[in-house]
Amino acid sequence: MAHAGAAPGQIAYNCAVSACERCAQWSQALQLLEDMSLKQVPVDTITFCSAVCACGKAKKWPQVLWLLQRMEQQSIEKNTILCSAAVNACAKGSLWTMAMDILHSMALAGIERNTITFNSAIAACEKSSEWELALEILREMDKSRVRSDTISCSTAISVCASTGHWTIGLDLLAHMFAQTIPPDAIAFSAAITACGRGEVWDRALVLLQDLWSLSNGVSSISFAAAISACERTGQWTAACQLLETLLGTNVAVDVVPFSATIAACSRAGEWEIALNLLDQMVSRSTGKDTVSCTAAIKACATSASWNAALCLLGTMLAEQVPPDVATYSAVLSACDLGERWEEALVIMHDMDRRSVAIDGIHVGCAISAALKKEGREAAILLLQALRTSWPAVDPGADPSAEVCTGDIEIICQHPGLLVLNKPAGVLTEDALSWAQGWAGSRVTAMSRLDVPTSGLLPVALGSEETASSKWFKAQFASRLVQKEYLCLCHGRIEAPGEQRVELPLRVVPSGPGTSRALVDPLGREAVTSYESRAAYALEGEVFSLVCARPKTGRMHQIRAHLASVGLPLVGDRLYGPRAPSWCRRLFLHCQQLKLLGWHGEELNIMAPLPVELRRVLLHLGGTEPEESDWKGQEEDASIT
């Protein structure tokens, strides 16, 4: 017998710990381990293996790591099963670095690594979006003569899809065929999802057809992935046709493909078709859920059918389909577009009654509706009235005070608000982290600046639910805030006065992990006004210094809009020509911000043009702005 020399107490305890593993009783397994230590019953690899497996199945990765540490301290040998369970626990906890450490330590210790071990490591990479590591593990499997299987490749395809590397995902699917690894519906669905992320919906349909021909039938998940690929590119008719094809098969259809099709209709504003699909779900006994109903409400919001959105919310409540934050956000958006601020207030009251968190964007929908219907003064009065139910903000520092630490400057300090001067090349996320460290508390972004853009970045002190965050974010969401950017463009503006661009923008992938904005009828509303401040001529080319005022806050809005009317920004590698040698950065600077302070006073905050952009204007023959023209100030124009 393998355990002939073991003490009877050890055998009994090992059996008990193993039983705990099979019954998913991880805490009891750890308690037994402690009992063994107290009673000085020797533990071995089998004891720890059962305990690690029990904790791993329960996703208790901290306990798994603690057990591994105890094994090291007691010099107990590890084996493949134990280490694989530990890697799997790390995967469930999104601890990809720890999973890789265990994988490498197994190789160093000469512990055999099998397909399960490697697959768990790839799963850890998937949860953390580490696509390059996932591919490296596949190569390591090949070097270790461990054959990858369907799960290995499917998981790797999935992580490539989620990170925008859709071409690599398709290459992996081709690799499966080349290595005679049978791709299943999960692998195909992952590849179809990759096509959706890459917005190549036609490729997704080809893969769906391939799956159909290979397996003589497909799953509901595969169809849902293809429908989602159509939804991303606005192909709502193709999405509806796919759903119709699926319903004509013998495949069991759940809510997922219905929800994906409704989402496609939502993007196109086809709210009547979306509601009809909900009715089909009921007639087929599929059953509506929160996701499908929310998608239908978004369709109503897109087409400004506020009444239909409210009716659908009422139906959800009557049928006990629980609305979530996304549901209420969609309804409030419909109220905003329909200029129904009274109904928006009722919706927020219901959110509060149901303990659904209300943030500044929700408040902004009501204020925006009031702004469009009643005017700016009434909208401000409504915002101030809503604020009376929020907790007060502690007084802040003198708003005129300026603080400069490193590359980031605090231009304005105000109760509940910081306004940073972000340099070009700094991520908004990094600026927020800096502000959080400076404030010693959580902060909330009010708006964002592209990495190559410099200028004013407002930050509310506190989380999304705090009064300061609601107050300032509601102003941004309702378009009460006025922002002004200074940019240098290729070309001349012939027409005098303020010009206006009203073209919807849709964000599409431009490469792995990158995106760009395209003018598209199915995009989101985007409005930018602009006017010429000066014109320059250099080496036969004309340049215009432009003041741009975005009315909406879409990604790359100014850059995409001005490029669409023949005025690409200087230094814009994404939307314009090659950057000239005398301007190596994007000439786009957020120079002015007007909003209401906590006490109702109007704040007029300005940021000086960075020195590198001043040099560009001097190079073109322009004049350098006086320092007094850029000085931050607070106007004494109280609204209260």
C-alpha positions as CSV (number, residue, x, y, z in Angstrom):
1,M,0.0,0.0,0.0
2,A,1.1,3.5,-0.8
3,H,0.4,4.6,2.8
4,A,1.5,1.6,4.7
5,G,4.0,3.6,6.8
6,A,1.6,6.4,7.6
7,A,0.1,6.9,11.0
8,P,-3.5,6.0,11.4
9,G,-4.3,9.5,12.4
10,Q,-2.9,10.9,9.2
11,I,-4.8,8.5,7.0
12,A,-8.1,9.4,8.7
13,Y,-7.4,13.1,8.4
14,N,-6.4,12.8,4.7
15,C,-9.7,11.0,4.0
16,A,-11.6,13.7,5.9
17,V,-9.9,16.5,4.0
18,S,-10.5,14.7,0.7
19,A,-14.2,14.4,1.6
20,C,-14.3,18.1,2.3
21,E,-12.9,18.7,-1.2
22,R,-15.5,16.6,-2.9
23,C,-18.3,18.3,-0.9
24,A,-16.9,21.8,-1.6
25,Q,-16.4,22.4,2.2
26,W,-13.2,24.5,2.0
27,S,-13.4,26.0,5.4
28,Q,-13.8,22.6,7.1
29,A,-10.8,21.4,5.1
30,L,-8.7,24.2,6.5
31,Q,-10.0,23.6,10.0
32,L,-8.9,19.9,9.7
33,L,-5.5,21.1,8.6
34,E,-5.2,23.2,11.7
35,D,-6.4,20.3,13.9
36,M,-3.6,18.2,12.5
37,S,-1.1,20.9,13.4
38,L,-2.4,21.2,16.9
39,K,-2.4,17.5,17.5
40,Q,1.0,17.1,15.8
41,V,-0.5,14.7,13.2
42,P,2.0,14.7,10.2
43,V,0.8,16.3,7.0
44,D,1.9,15.3,3.5
45,T,1.4,16.2,-0.1
46,I,-2.0,14.4,-0.2
47,T,-3.3,16.5,2.7
48,F,-2.3,19.8,1.1
49,C,-3.4,18.7,-2.3
50,S,-7.0,18.1,-1.1
51,A,-7.0,21.4,0.8
52,V,-5.7,23.4,-2.2
53,C,-8.2,21.7,-4.5
54,A,-11.1,22.5,-2.0
55,C,-10.1,26.2,-1.8
56,G,-9.5,26.4,-5.5
57,K,-12.9,25.1,-6.4
58,A,-14.4,27.7,-4.0
59,K,-12.4,30.5,-5.7
60,K,-10.6,31.1,-2.4
61,W,-7.3,32.1,-3.9
62,P,-5.9,33.9,-0.8
63,Q,-6.2,30.6,1.1
64,V,-4.6,28.8,-1.7
65,L,-1.5,31.1,-1.6
66,W,-1.4,30.7,2.2
67,L,-1.4,26.9,1.8
68,L,1.4,27.0,-0.8
69,Q,3.4,29.2,1.6
70,R,2.9,26.7,4.4
71,M,4.1,23.9,2.1
72,E,7.3,25.8,1.5
73,Q,7.9,26.4,5.2
74,Q,7.4,22.7,5.9
75,S,9.4,21.5,2.9
76,I,6.5,19.4,1.6
77,E,6.8,18.3,-2.0
78,K,4.3,19.6,-4.5
79,N,2.8,17.6,-7.4
80,T,1.0,18.3,-10.7
81,I,-2.5,18.1,-9.3
82,L,-1.8,20.5,-6.5
83,C,0.0,23.1,-8.6
84,S,-2.7,22.9,-11.3
85,A,-5.4,23.6,-8.7
86,A,-3.3,26.5,-7.5
87,V,-3.0,28.0,-11.0
88,N,-6.7,27.5,-11.5
89,A,-7.4,29.4,-8.3
90,C,-5.2,32.2,-9.4
91,A,-7.1,32.3,-12.7
92,K,-10.4,32.7,-10.9
93,G,-8.9,35.5,-8.9
94,S,-7.4,37.2,-12.0
95,L,-3.9,36.8,-10.5
96,W,-2.1,36.2,-13.8
97,T,1.3,37.1,-12.4
98,M,1.0,34.5,-9.6
99,A,-0.3,31.9,-12.0
100,M,2.8,32.5,-14.2
101,D,5.1,32.3,-11.2
102,I,3.6,28.9,-10.2
103,L,3.8,27.7,-13.8
104,H,7.5,28.6,-14.0
105,S,8.3,27.2,-10.6
106,M,6.9,23.9,-11.7
107,A,9.3,23.8,-14.6
108,L,12.2,24.7,-12.3
109,A,11.2,22.0,-9.8
110,G,10.8,19.4,-12.5
111,I,7.0,19.0,-11.8
112,E,5.1,17.8,-14.8
113,R,2.8,20.4,-16.4
114,N,-0.1,19.0,-18.2
115,T,-2.8,20.5,-20.5
116,I,-5.0,21.3,-17.5
117,T,-2.1,23.3,-15.9
118,F,-1.4,25.3,-19.1
119,N,-5.1,25.9,-19.8
120,S,-5.6,27.4,-16.3
121,A,-2.7,29.7,-16.9
122,I,-4.2,30.9,-20.2
123,A,-7.5,31.4,-18.4
124,A,-5.7,33.7,-15.9
125,C,-4.4,35.7,-18.9
126,E,-7.8,35.9,-20.4
127,K,-9.3,37.4,-17.2
128,S,-6.6,40.0,-17.1
129,S,-6.5,40.7,-20.9
130,E,-2.9,39.6,-21.1
131,W,-3.1,38.4,-24.7
132,E,0.6,38.3,-25.4
133,L,1.2,36.0,-22.4
134,A,-1.6,33.7,-23.5
135,L,0.2,33.3,-26.8
136,E,3.5,32.8,-25.0
137,I,1.9,30.0,-23.0
138,L,0.7,28.3,-26.2
139,R,4.3,28.4,-27.5
140,E,5.5,27.0,-24.1
141,M,3.1,24.1,-24.4
142,D,4.6,23.3,-27.8
143,K,8.1,23.5,-26.4
144,S,7.2,21.2,-23.5
145,R,5.6,18.7,-25.9
146,V,2.2,19.3,-24.2
147,R,-0.5,19.2,-26.9
148,S,-2.9,22.2,-26.8
149,D,-6.5,21.3,-27.0
150,T,-9.8,23.0,-27.9
151,I,-10.0,24.8,-24.6
152,S,-6.4,26.1,-24.9
153,C,-7.0,27.6,-28.3
154,S,-10.6,28.8,-27.6
155,T,-9.4,30.7,-24.5
156,A,-6.5,32.3,-26.4
157,I,-8.9,33.3,-29.2
158,S,-11.2,34.9,-26.6
159,V,-8.5,37.0,-25.0
160,C,-7.3,38.2,-28.4
161,A,-10.9,39.1,-29.2
162,S,-11.4,41.1,-26.0
163,T,-8.2,43.1,-26.5
164,G,-8.9,44.0,-30.2
165,H,-6.4,41.6,-31.8
166,W,-9.1,40.0,-34.0
167,T,-6.7,39.0,-36.8
168,I,-4.6,37.0,-34.3
169,G,-7.8,35.3,-33.1
170,L,-8.6,34.2,-36.6
171,D,-5.0,33.0,-37.1
172,L,-5.4,30.8,-34.0
173,L,-8.6,29.3,-35.4
174,A,-6.7,28.5,-38.6
175,H,-3.9,27.0,-36.4
176,M,-6.5,24.6,-34.9
177,F,-7.4,23.3,-38.3
178,A,-3.7,22.9,-39.2
179,Q,-3.0,21.0,-36.0
180,T,-6.1,18.9,-36.4
181,I,-7.4,20.3,-33.1
182,P,-11.2,20.1,-33.5
183,P,-12.7,23.5,-33.1
184,D,-16.1,23.5,-31.3
185,A,-18.9,26.0,-31.1
186,I,-17.0,27.8,-28.3
187,A,-13.9,28.3,-30.4
188,F,-16.0,29.5,-33.4
189,S,-18.0,31.8,-31.1
190,A,-14.8,33.3,-29.8
191,A,-13.5,33.8,-33.3
192,I,-16.9,35.3,-34.4
193,T,-16.7,37.7,-31.4
194,A,-13.2,38.6,-32.5
195,C,-14.6,39.6,-35.9
196,G,-17.2,41.7,-34.1
197,R,-14.5,43.5,-32.2
198,G,-12.7,44.2,-35.4
199,E,-16.0,45.3,-37.0
200,V,-15.7,42.8,-39.9
201,W,-19.3,41.5,-39.6
202,D,-19.1,39.8,-43.0
203,R,-16.2,37.6,-41.8
204,A,-18.3,36.7,-38.7
205,L,-21.1,35.5,-41.0
206,V,-18.6,33.4,-43.0
207,L,-17.4,31.7,-39.8
208,L,-20.9,31.1,-38.7
209,Q,-21.6,29.4,-42.0
210,D,-18.4,27.3,-41.6
211,L,-19.5,26.2,-38.2
212,W,-22.9,25.2,-39.6
213,S,-21.3,23.1,-42.4
214,L,-18.8,21.5,-40.1
215,S,-21.1,20.4,-37.3
216,N,-24.4,20.3,-39.1
217,G,-25.8,22.7,-36.6
218,V,-24.8,25.6,-34.4
219,S,-25.5,26.9,-30.9
220,S,-27.5,29.8,-29.7
221,I,-24.2,31.3,-28.4
222,S,-22.6,31.2,-31.9
223,F,-25.6,33.0,-33.4
224,A,-25.6,35.6,-30.6
225,A,-21.9,36.3,-31.3
226,A,-22.6,36.8,-35.0
227,I,-25.6,39.0,-34.3
228,S,-23.5,41.1,-31.9
229,A,-20.9,41.5,-34.7
230,C,-23.7,42.9,-36.9
231,E,-24.8,45.2,-34.1
232,R,-21.4,46.8,-33.7
233,T,-21.4,47.9,-37.3
234,G,-25.0,49.0,-37.5
235,Q,-26.2,46.0,-39.6
236,W,-29.5,45.7,-37.9
237,T,-31.3,44.1,-40.8
238,A,-28.6,41.4,-41.0
239,A,-29.0,40.8,-37.3
240,C,-32.8,40.4,-37.6
241,Q,-32.2,37.9,-40.5
242,L,-29.8,35.9,-38.4
243,L,-32.3,35.7,-35.6
244,E,-35.0,34.6,-38.0
245,T,-32.7,31.9,-39.3
246,L,-31.9,30.7,-35.8
247,L,-35.6,30.5,-34.9
248,G,-36.2,28.3,-37.9
249,T,-33.7,25.7,-36.6
250,N,-34.1,23.1,-33.9
251,V,-31.6,24.9,-31.7
252,A,-32.8,25.9,-28.3
253,V,-33.0,29.7,-28.3
254,D,-32.4,31.6,-25.0
255,V,-32.6,35.3,-24.3
256,V,-29.0,36.1,-25.5
257,P,-29.6,36.2,-29.3
258,F,-32.9,38.1,-28.7
259,S,-31.1,40.6,-26.6
260,A,-28.3,41.0,-29.2
261,T,-30.8,41.6,-32.0
262,I,-32.7,44.1,-29.9
263,A,-29.4,45.9,-29.2
264,A,-28.8,46.1,-33.0
265,C,-32.3,47.6,-33.5
266,S,-31.5,50.0,-30.6
267,R,-28.4,51.3,-32.3
268,A,-30.5,52.1,-35.4
269,G,-33.4,53.6,-33.5
270,E,-35.8,50.8,-34.7
271,W,-37.7,50.8,-31.4
272,E,-40.9,49.3,-32.9
273,I,-39.0,46.3,-34.1
274,A,-37.3,46.0,-30.7
275,L,-40.6,46.0,-28.9
276,N,-41.9,43.4,-31.4
277,L,-38.9,41.2,-30.6
278,L,-39.8,41.4,-26.9
279,D,-43.3,40.2,-27.7
280,Q,-41.8,37.3,-29.6
281,M,-39.8,36.3,-26.5
282,V,-43.0,36.1,-24.5
283,S,-44.9,34.2,-27.2
284,R,-42.0,31.7,-27.4
285,S,-41.8,31.4,-23.6
286,T,-38.2,32.5,-23.8
287,G,-39.0,35.1,-21.1
288,K,-37.8,38.7,-21.0
289,D,-35.0,39.7,-18.7
290,T,-33.4,43.0,-17.6
291,V,-30.8,43.0,-20.4
292,S,-33.4,42.5,-23.3
293,C,-35.8,45.1,-21.8
294,T,-33.0,47.6,-21.3
295,A,-31.9,47.2,-24.9
296,A,-35.4,47.9,-26.0
297,I,-35.7,51.0,-23.8
298,K,-32.4,52.2,-25.4
299,A,-34.0,51.8,-28.8
300,C,-36.9,54.0,-27.6
301,A,-34.4,56.5,-26.2
302,T,-32.4,56.6,-29.5
303,S,-35.6,57.5,-31.4
304,A,-36.8,60.0,-28.7
305,S,-39.8,57.8,-28.0
306,W,-39.9,58.7,-24.3
307,N,-43.5,57.6,-23.8
308,A,-42.7,54.1,-25.1
309,A,-39.6,53.9,-22.8
310,L,-41.7,54.9,-19.8
311,C,-44.4,52.3,-20.7
312,L,-41.8,49.6,-21.1
313,L,-40.3,50.4,-17.7
314,G,-43.8,50.2,-16.2
315,T,-44.3,46.8,-17.8
316,M,-41.0,45.6,-16.4
317,L,-42.1,46.6,-12.9
318,A,-45.5,45.0,-13.3
319,E,-44.0,41.8,-14.6
320,Q,-41.3,41.8,-11.8
321,V,-38.4,42.1,-14.2
322,P,-36.0,44.1,-12.0
323,P,-34.6,47.3,-13.7
324,D,-30.9,48.1,-13.0
325,V,-28.8,51.2,-13.3
326,A,-28.5,50.7,-17.1
327,T,-32.3,50.5,-17.4
328,Y,-32.9,53.7,-15.5
329,S,-30.1,55.4,-17.4
330,A,-31.8,54.5,-20.7
331,V,-35.2,55.8,-19.5
332,L,-33.6,59.1,-18.3
333,S,-31.9,59.5,-21.6
334,A,-35.3,59.1,-23.4
335,C,-36.7,61.7,-21.1
336,D,-33.8,64.0,-21.9
337,L,-34.3,63.7,-25.7
338,G,-38.0,64.1,-25.2
339,E,-37.6,67.2,-23.0
340,R,-39.6,65.6,-20.2
341,W,-37.8,66.9,-17.2
342,E,-40.8,66.3,-14.9
343,E,-40.9,62.6,-15.8
344,A,-37.1,62.4,-15.2
345,L,-37.6,63.6,-11.7
346,V,-40.2,60.9,-11.0
347,I,-37.8,58.3,-12.4
348,M,-35.0,59.5,-10.1
349,H,-37.4,59.4,-7.1
350,D,-38.2,55.7,-8.0
351,M,-34.4,55.0,-8.2
352,D,-33.9,56.5,-4.8
353,R,-36.8,54.4,-3.4
354,R,-35.3,51.2,-4.8
355,S,-31.8,52.1,-3.6
356,V,-30.4,52.5,-7.1
357,A,-27.4,54.8,-7.0
358,I,-28.1,58.2,-8.7
359,D,-25.0,60.0,-10.1
360,G,-24.4,63.2,-11.9
361,I,-25.2,61.9,-15.3
362,H,-28.7,60.9,-14.2
363,V,-29.2,64.3,-12.7
364,G,-27.8,65.8,-15.9
365,C,-30.5,64.1,-18.0
366,A,-33.3,66.0,-16.0
367,I,-31.3,69.3,-16.2
368,S,-30.7,68.9,-19.9
369,A,-34.4,68.3,-20.5
370,A,-35.3,71.4,-18.5
371,L,-32.6,73.4,-20.4
372,K,-34.0,72.5,-23.8
373,K,-37.6,73.1,-22.7
374,E,-37.5,75.9,-20.1
375,G,-34.2,77.6,-20.7
376,R,-30.9,78.0,-18.9
377,E,-32.1,80.0,-15.9
378,A,-34.8,77.4,-15.2
379,A,-32.4,74.5,-15.6
380,I,-30.0,76.1,-13.1
381,L,-32.8,76.7,-10.6
382,L,-33.8,73.1,-10.9
383,L,-30.2,71.9,-10.4
384,Q,-30.0,74.1,-7.2
385,A,-33.3,72.7,-6.0
386,L,-32.2,69.1,-6.4
387,R,-29.0,69.9,-4.6
388,T,-30.8,70.8,-1.4
389,S,-31.3,67.1,-0.8
390,W,-27.6,66.4,-1.0
391,P,-25.1,66.6,1.9
392,A,-23.0,69.8,2.0
393,V,-19.5,70.0,0.7
394,D,-16.7,71.0,3.1
395,P,-15.2,74.4,2.2
396,G,-12.1,74.0,0.0
397,A,-9.0,76.1,-0.5
398,D,-8.9,79.5,-2.1
399,P,-10.0,79.0,-5.8
400,S,-7.3,81.4,-7.0
401,A,-4.5,79.4,-5.4
402,E,-2.2,77.6,-7.8
403,V,-0.2,74.5,-7.0
404,C,2.4,73.0,-9.3
405,T,4.0,69.6,-8.5
406,G,6.0,68.0,-11.3
407,D,4.4,68.2,-14.7
408,I,0.8,68.6,-13.4
409,E,-0.4,71.9,-12.2
410,I,-3.5,72.7,-10.1
411,I,-4.9,75.8,-11.7
412,C,-8.1,76.1,-9.6
413,Q,-9.1,74.8,-6.2
414,H,-12.8,75.2,-5.3
415,P,-15.1,73.5,-2.8
416,G,-15.5,69.9,-4.1
417,L,-13.5,70.7,-7.3
418,L,-9.9,70.6,-8.6
419,V,-9.0,71.8,-12.1
420,L,-5.8,70.4,-13.4
421,N,-3.6,71.7,-16.2
422,K,-2.7,68.4,-17.9
423,P,0.4,68.3,-20.1
424,A,0.4,66.6,-23.5
425,G,1.4,63.0,-23.3
426,V,-0.2,62.3,-19.9
427,L,-3.1,59.9,-19.7
428,T,-6.2,61.2,-18.1
429,E,-6.2,58.1,-15.8
430,D,-2.7,59.1,-14.6
431,A,-3.7,62.6,-14.0
432,L,-6.7,61.3,-11.9
433,S,-4.3,59.1,-9.9
434,W,-2.1,62.1,-9.2
435,A,-5.1,64.1,-8.1
436,Q,-6.3,61.3,-5.8
437,G,-2.9,61.1,-4.2
438,W,-2.7,64.9,-3.8
439,A,-6.2,65.1,-2.3
440,G,-5.8,62.0,-0.1
441,S,-9.3,60.8,-1.1
442,R,-11.3,59.4,-4.1
443,V,-11.8,61.7,-7.1
444,T,-14.2,61.6,-10.1
445,A,-13.4,62.6,-13.6
446,M,-15.8,65.3,-15.0
447,S,-14.5,65.0,-18.5
448,R,-11.5,63.6,-20.3
449,L,-8.7,64.8,-22.5
450,D,-6.9,62.7,-25.2
451,V,-3.4,61.7,-24.4
452,P,-1.8,64.2,-26.9
453,T,-4.1,67.1,-25.8
454,S,-3.1,69.5,-23.1
455,G,-5.1,71.9,-20.9
456,L,-7.9,72.0,-18.3
457,L,-9.0,68.8,-16.7
458,P,-11.8,69.2,-14.0
459,V,-11.9,66.7,-11.2
460,A,-14.6,66.4,-8.5
461,L,-13.5,65.5,-5.0
462,G,-15.3,62.4,-3.9
463,S,-16.9,59.3,-5.5
464,E,-19.7,59.3,-8.1
465,E,-22.4,59.4,-5.4
466,T,-21.1,62.4,-3.5
467,A,-22.8,65.8,-3.7
468,S,-19.8,67.5,-5.3
469,S,-19.6,64.9,-8.0
470,K,-23.3,65.1,-8.8
471,W,-23.3,68.9,-8.8
472,F,-20.4,69.3,-11.3
473,K,-21.0,66.2,-13.4
474,A,-24.6,67.1,-13.9
475,Q,-23.5,70.4,-15.4
476,F,-21.3,68.5,-17.9
477,A,-24.0,66.0,-18.7
478,S,-26.6,68.7,-19.2
479,R,-24.3,70.9,-21.3
480,L,-24.4,73.8,-18.9
481,V,-20.6,73.8,-19.0
482,Q,-18.8,75.8,-21.7
483,K,-15.4,74.5,-22.9
484,E,-13.1,76.3,-25.3
485,Y,-10.1,74.7,-27.1
486,L,-7.4,76.4,-29.1
487,C,-6.1,74.4,-32.1
488,L,-4.0,74.9,-35.2
489,C,-5.4,73.5,-38.4
490,H,-4.2,72.9,-42.0
491,G,-6.2,75.1,-44.4
492,R,-8.1,78.3,-44.3
493,I,-11.6,79.1,-42.9
494,E,-13.2,81.2,-45.7
495,A,-16.5,82.0,-44.0
496,P,-16.5,84.7,-41.3
497,G,-17.9,84.3,-37.9
498,E,-18.8,81.1,-35.9
499,Q,-19.2,77.9,-37.9
500,R,-20.9,74.7,-36.8
501,V,-20.4,71.0,-37.5
502,E,-23.3,68.7,-36.6
503,L,-22.2,65.2,-37.7
504,P,-22.8,62.0,-35.7
505,L,-19.7,60.2,-34.7
506,R,-19.1,56.4,-34.2
507,V,-16.0,55.0,-32.5
508,V,-14.4,52.2,-34.4
509,P,-11.2,50.2,-33.8
510,S,-8.2,51.6,-35.6
511,G,-5.7,48.9,-34.4
512,P,-5.0,46.7,-31.4
513,G,-6.1,48.6,-28.4
514,T,-6.7,51.8,-30.3
515,S,-9.8,53.5,-31.7
516,R,-10.9,56.4,-33.9
517,A,-14.1,58.4,-34.5
518,L,-15.8,58.2,-37.8
519,V,-18.6,60.4,-39.2
520,D,-21.5,57.9,-39.4
521,P,-25.3,58.3,-39.5
522,L,-25.6,55.5,-36.9
523,G,-23.1,57.3,-34.6
524,R,-24.0,59.4,-31.6
525,E,-25.0,63.0,-31.8
526,A,-22.0,65.4,-31.9
527,V,-21.9,69.2,-32.3
528,T,-18.9,71.5,-32.5
529,S,-18.8,75.2,-33.2
530,Y,-15.6,76.9,-34.3
531,E,-14.2,80.2,-35.6
532,S,-10.9,81.5,-36.9
533,R,-8.7,83.5,-34.7
534,A,-5.7,84.0,-37.1
535,A,-4.3,82.7,-40.4
536,Y,-0.7,82.0,-41.2
537,A,1.2,81.1,-44.4
538,L,4.4,79.0,-44.4
539,E,6.1,77.3,-47.3
540,G,3.1,77.6,-49.6
541,E,0.7,76.2,-47.1
542,V,-2.0,78.0,-45.1
543,F,-2.7,77.4,-41.4
544,S,-5.6,78.6,-39.3
545,L,-5.6,79.2,-35.5
546,V,-9.1,78.0,-34.5
547,C,-11.1,78.4,-31.4
548,A,-13.3,75.3,-31.0
549,R,-16.3,74.9,-28.6
550,P,-17.6,71.3,-28.4
551,K,-21.3,71.2,-27.4
552,T,-21.1,67.4,-26.9
553,G,-18.3,65.3,-25.4
554,R,-17.6,62.5,-27.9
555,M,-14.2,60.8,-28.2
556,H,-11.8,62.8,-30.6
557,Q,-14.8,65.0,-31.4
558,I,-12.9,68.2,-32.4
559,R,-10.2,66.3,-34.3
560,A,-12.7,64.2,-36.3
561,H,-15.2,67.1,-36.9
562,L,-12.6,69.6,-38.1
563,A,-10.9,66.9,-40.3
564,S,-14.3,66.1,-41.8
565,V,-14.6,69.7,-43.1
566,G,-11.1,69.9,-44.5
567,L,-9.4,71.4,-41.4
568,P,-7.3,68.6,-39.9
569,L,-5.3,69.6,-36.8
570,V,-1.5,70.1,-37.1
571,G,0.3,67.2,-35.5
572,D,-2.7,64.8,-35.6
573,R,-1.2,61.6,-36.9
574,L,-4.6,59.9,-36.8
575,Y,-6.8,62.3,-38.7
576,G,-4.3,64.5,-40.5
577,P,-1.1,64.6,-42.6
578,R,2.3,63.9,-41.3
579,A,3.3,66.2,-38.4
580,P,5.7,69.0,-39.6
581,S,9.2,69.3,-38.0
582,W,8.2,72.5,-36.3
583,C,5.2,71.0,-34.4
584,R,5.9,67.4,-33.1
585,R,2.8,67.3,-30.9
586,L,-0.9,67.7,-31.5
587,F,-1.8,71.4,-31.5
588,L,-4.9,71.1,-29.3
589,H,-5.2,72.8,-25.9
590,C,-8.3,73.1,-23.7
591,Q,-7.8,76.8,-22.7
592,Q,-11.1,77.8,-21.0
593,L,-13.8,76.3,-18.8
594,K,-17.0,78.0,-17.6
595,L,-19.2,76.3,-15.0
596,L,-21.1,77.0,-11.8
597,G,-19.2,76.8,-8.5
598,W,-20.7,75.1,-5.5
599,H,-22.3,78.4,-4.2
600,G,-23.8,79.2,-7.6
601,E,-21.1,81.6,-8.7
602,E,-19.8,81.4,-12.3
603,L,-16.2,80.1,-12.5
604,N,-14.2,81.2,-15.5
605,I,-11.0,79.2,-15.5
606,M,-8.3,79.5,-18.1
607,A,-5.0,77.7,-18.8
608,P,-2.1,79.3,-20.5
609,L,-0.9,78.0,-23.9
610,P,2.0,75.6,-23.3
611,V,5.4,76.9,-24.2
612,E,5.9,74.4,-27.0
613,L,2.7,75.6,-28.7
614,R,3.7,79.3,-28.2
615,R,6.9,78.5,-30.1
616,V,4.9,77.1,-32.9
617,L,2.9,80.3,-33.3
618,L,6.1,82.3,-33.1
619,H,7.6,80.1,-35.8
620,L,4.6,80.8,-38.0
621,G,5.1,84.6,-37.5
622,G,2.3,85.0,-34.9
623,T,2.6,86.9,-31.6
624,E,2.9,85.2,-28.2
625,P,-0.1,85.8,-25.9
626,E,0.4,88.0,-22.9
627,E,0.5,86.1,-19.6
628,S,-2.4,88.3,-18.3
629,D,-4.6,87.0,-21.2
630,W,-4.3,83.5,-19.7
631,K,-4.6,84.1,-16.0
632,G,-7.2,81.9,-14.3
633,Q,-10.0,83.9,-12.7
634,E,-13.3,83.6,-10.9
635,E,-16.0,86.0,-11.9
636,D,-18.2,87.3,-9.1
637,A,-21.5,86.6,-10.9
638,S,-23.5,84.6,-8.3
639,I,-26.6,82.8,-9.7
640,T,-28.1,82.4,-6.2
